[in-house]
């Protein structure tokens, strides 16, 4: 019986699942993201139920190996519950859990050394020696860090909205499209689960208004903070060209490249997803 392996790239918002058999993608699908730092066992189990439903139980039983790359998985203590839930749904599979940052390194650099960053719902960066991460910016999460991310950009935007500092045309358009008010925003931030998803969900709207000088300035501030933090942290290291992965990097590529030039950083590569690179990396493992 021909078996298959599963590659998972999970950010805080969305997870991509790809089933590969005989070095060919059989099918792929997406679910809500799993971040082991913030999600409890019940929430992870709900996602896995959706995974098995989309795959079908018969196909799930054929999975021989799972390569799971996820937000928060750099801390091995955080992955224990995830491992148990994966193991209960894929009983015969060999399971390997690594950080989403290592996935970015392998997808963008393969087995070559490089400077790698993720700019998605969250943000991270590191130095990679071709096998492992050798230095990494401290992960402070969306409350204290994540400069350059969709969440940080959303925070800048929502702060201006709550301070009544948005241009009137943007304010009216925003409230109409999202049916939001000052009170509803605060409710989503402080009373409902996953405020980081709520905050980052406005990145597409911000991107669609990038031509507005006020919005452009917010985006510029976001990416300037990313370079300020990371260049300061790696100041004692000789840097190669920067490789960036993630939806924010992909959708705001033009302004990121402009800000990078301002900080004398050359961008080597920007990709939205690591999946194609990971398939190449692990097809013969």
C-alpha positions as a printed Julia matrix, in Angstrom:
285×3 Matrix{Float64}:
   0.0    0.0    0.0
   1.43   3.36  -1.06
   1.75   5.7    1.89
   2.13   9.45   1.99
   3.61  12.24   4.05
   2.12  15.47   5.27
   3.77  18.9    5.29
   2.16  21.58   7.43
   2.96  25.29   7.48
   0.99  26.9   10.3
   0.99  30.59  11.11
  -1.15  32.24  13.74
  -4.0   32.86  11.3
  -3.9   30.09   8.7
  -2.35  26.64   8.28
  -1.58  25.05   4.91
  -1.63  21.24   4.73
  -0.1   19.39   1.78
  -0.29  15.64   1.25
   2.56  14.25  -0.86
   2.72  10.73  -2.28
   5.46   9.41  -4.57
   6.94  12.93  -4.59
   3.71  14.39  -6.01
   1.16  16.61  -4.3
  -2.03  14.56  -3.99
  -4.09  17.4   -2.55
  -3.77  20.45  -0.37
  -6.09  22.44   1.86
  -6.12  25.1    4.55
  -7.44  25.38   8.11
  -7.36  27.9   10.9
  -3.81  28.37  12.11
  -2.35  26.72  15.19
  -0.05  28.71  17.44
   1.0   26.5   20.34
   1.8   29.54  22.47
  -1.8   30.71  22.52
  -4.0   27.71  21.64
  -5.13  25.09  24.15
  -5.68  21.39  23.54
  -9.39  21.78  22.78
  -8.69  24.37  20.07
  -5.93  22.25  18.54
  -8.19  19.17  18.55
 -10.87  21.14  16.7
  -8.38  21.97  13.95
  -7.25  18.34  13.67
 -10.84  17.17  13.38
 -11.18  19.5   10.4
  -7.92  18.15   8.93
  -9.06  14.5    9.1
 -12.45  15.48   7.68
 -10.84  17.22   4.7
  -8.34  14.41   4.11
 -10.74  11.57   4.74
 -10.04   8.93   7.37
  -8.76   6.4    4.83
  -6.13   8.82   3.49
  -5.2    9.95   7.0
  -4.36   6.36   7.95
  -1.84   6.2    5.09
   0.26   9.09   6.37
   3.72   7.79   7.18
   5.47  11.02   8.18
   4.35  14.47   9.32
   6.56  17.52   9.05
   4.8   20.21  11.08
   6.22  23.75  11.04
   4.32  26.15  13.25
   4.24  29.47  15.05
   5.43  29.05  18.61
   7.01  25.65  17.92
  10.53  26.91  18.52
   9.82  26.33  22.21
   9.75  22.54  22.54
   7.82  22.66  25.81
   4.95  24.29  23.93
   4.71  21.47  21.4
   3.84  18.62  23.78
   0.07  19.01  23.44
   0.33  19.44  19.67
   2.38  16.25  19.4
  -0.18  14.29  21.42
  -3.09  15.54  19.31
  -1.27  14.79  16.05
  -0.32  11.36  17.34
  -3.9   10.55  18.31
  -5.12  11.36  14.79
  -2.17   9.87  12.85
  -1.25   6.89  15.01
   1.25   5.28  12.61
   3.0    8.45  11.48
   6.47   9.6   12.45
   5.99  13.18  13.64
   8.53  16.0   13.44
   7.61  19.43  14.82
   9.74  22.49  14.12
   9.31  26.27  14.14
   7.78  28.2   11.27
  11.04  30.17  11.19
  13.03  27.03  10.38
  10.51  26.3    7.62
  11.21  29.73   6.19
  14.96  29.08   6.34
  14.71  25.72   4.59
  12.26  26.98   1.98
  14.2   30.13   1.1
  17.8   29.01   1.62
  17.73  25.22   1.35
  21.03  24.05   2.76
  22.81  27.37   2.25
  23.38  29.85   5.06
  21.36  33.06   5.1
  19.53  35.85   6.9
  15.83  35.03   7.04
  12.68  36.76   8.28
   8.96  36.08   8.49
   6.48  38.92   8.04
   2.98  37.52   8.34
   0.44  37.79  11.12
   3.51  37.79  13.38
   7.17  38.53  12.72
  10.49  36.82  13.36
  14.03  36.8   12.02
  17.19  34.74  12.37
  20.58  33.74  11.06
  20.68  30.26   9.5
  23.82  28.2    8.91
  22.33  25.84   6.33
  21.15  23.3    8.9
  19.93  25.13  11.98
  19.09  28.56  13.35
  22.17  29.98  15.09
  20.84  33.35  16.26
  17.27  34.6   16.53
  15.6   37.87  17.46
  13.8   37.34  20.8
  10.14  36.47  20.23
   8.01  38.87  22.27
   4.64  38.13  20.67
   2.08  40.6   19.43
   1.78  42.5   22.72
   5.42  43.54  23.02
   6.96  42.83  19.64
   6.21  41.58  16.1
   7.39  44.79  14.46
   6.81  44.6   10.71
   3.96  42.11  11.0
   0.3   42.35  10.06
  -0.56  42.59  13.74
   1.83  45.49  14.34
   0.49  47.26  11.26
  -3.08  46.65  12.44
  -2.2   48.07  15.86
  -0.85  51.25  14.28
  -4.03  51.62  12.23
  -6.48  50.83  15.04
  -4.65  53.15  17.44
  -5.14  56.03  15.02
  -8.77  55.03  14.56
  -9.45  54.94  18.3
  -7.62  58.24  18.75
  -9.84  59.72  16.0
  -6.7   60.53  14.04
  -7.56  58.81  10.75
  -8.4   60.94   7.71
 -12.18  61.41   7.68
 -12.63  59.63   4.35
 -10.72  56.57   5.59
 -12.59  56.57   8.91
 -16.01  56.62   7.25
 -15.08  54.0    4.68
 -13.57  51.74   7.35
 -16.61  51.91   9.61
 -18.96  51.23   6.7
 -17.08  48.25   5.32
 -16.48  46.52   8.64
 -19.57  47.74  10.51
 -17.32  48.75  13.39
 -17.38  51.43  15.99
 -15.08  52.52  18.8
 -16.89  50.22  21.26
 -16.92  47.22  18.9
 -13.18  47.49  18.34
 -12.52  47.53  22.08
 -14.84  44.55  22.54
 -12.87  42.53  19.98
  -9.58  43.53  21.56
 -10.37  42.91  25.21
 -13.35  40.58  25.45
 -13.18  38.17  22.51
 -10.6   35.42  21.82
  -7.65  35.79  19.45
  -7.3   39.6   19.38
  -4.14  39.19  17.27
  -6.2   37.69  14.45
  -8.67  40.55  14.71
  -5.9   43.15  14.62
  -4.04  41.59  11.7
  -7.25  41.05   9.7
  -7.17  44.7    8.62
  -3.89  44.34   6.7
  -5.68  43.7    3.35
  -7.8   46.81   3.87
  -4.7   48.84   4.66
  -2.98  47.45   1.57
  -5.94  48.47  -0.61
  -5.5   52.09   0.57
  -1.73  52.2    0.29
  -1.92  55.17  -2.11
  -3.33  57.34   0.67
  -0.36  59.3    2.11
  -1.52  58.76   5.7
  -1.85  54.99   5.22
   1.46  54.83   3.36
   3.14  56.55   6.3
   1.71  53.95   8.74
   3.07  51.13   6.57
   6.43  52.83   6.36
   6.54  53.14  10.18
   5.75  49.44  10.51
   8.6   48.28   8.3
  11.04  50.88   9.61
  10.47  49.43  13.1
  11.23  45.96  11.75
  14.59  47.04  10.33
  15.47  49.16  13.36
  14.9   46.27  15.77
  16.62  43.65  13.66
  19.59  45.65  12.5
  20.25  46.64  16.1
  20.03  43.04  17.27
  22.37  41.72  14.56
  24.72  44.7   14.65
  27.76  42.58  15.57
  27.2   40.1   12.75
  28.12  40.32   9.1
  24.85  40.14   7.2
  24.07  38.51   3.91
  21.11  39.52   1.79
  17.75  39.27   3.53
  15.23  36.59   2.56
  11.63  37.2    3.68
   8.63  34.91   3.85
   4.97  35.67   4.55
   1.77  37.26   3.31
   2.64  40.73   4.61
   6.07  40.64   2.98
   4.53  39.43  -0.29
   1.68  41.97  -0.39
   3.75  44.96   0.77
   6.85  44.04  -1.22
   7.34  47.39  -2.92
   7.36  49.49   0.25
   9.5   46.91   2.11
  12.14  47.1   -0.62
  12.11  50.92  -0.42
  12.52  50.89   3.36
  15.23  48.22   3.11
  17.18  50.43   0.72
  16.84  53.27   3.22
  18.6   51.02   5.79
  21.14  49.75   3.24
  19.73  46.22   3.29
  19.48  44.26   0.05
  16.49  41.96  -0.34
  17.38  38.66  -1.98
  14.02  36.92  -2.06
  10.42  37.41  -0.94
   7.97  34.5   -0.98
   4.41  34.21   0.29
   4.53  30.54   1.36
   7.27  28.0    2.16
   5.31  24.99   0.92
   6.95  24.52  -2.5
  10.43  24.81  -0.98
   9.57  22.38   1.8
   8.21  19.82  -0.66
  11.55  19.9   -2.49
  13.42  19.66   0.8
  11.52  16.67   2.17
  10.37  14.69  -0.85
  13.37  12.36  -0.62
  13.66  12.21   3.18
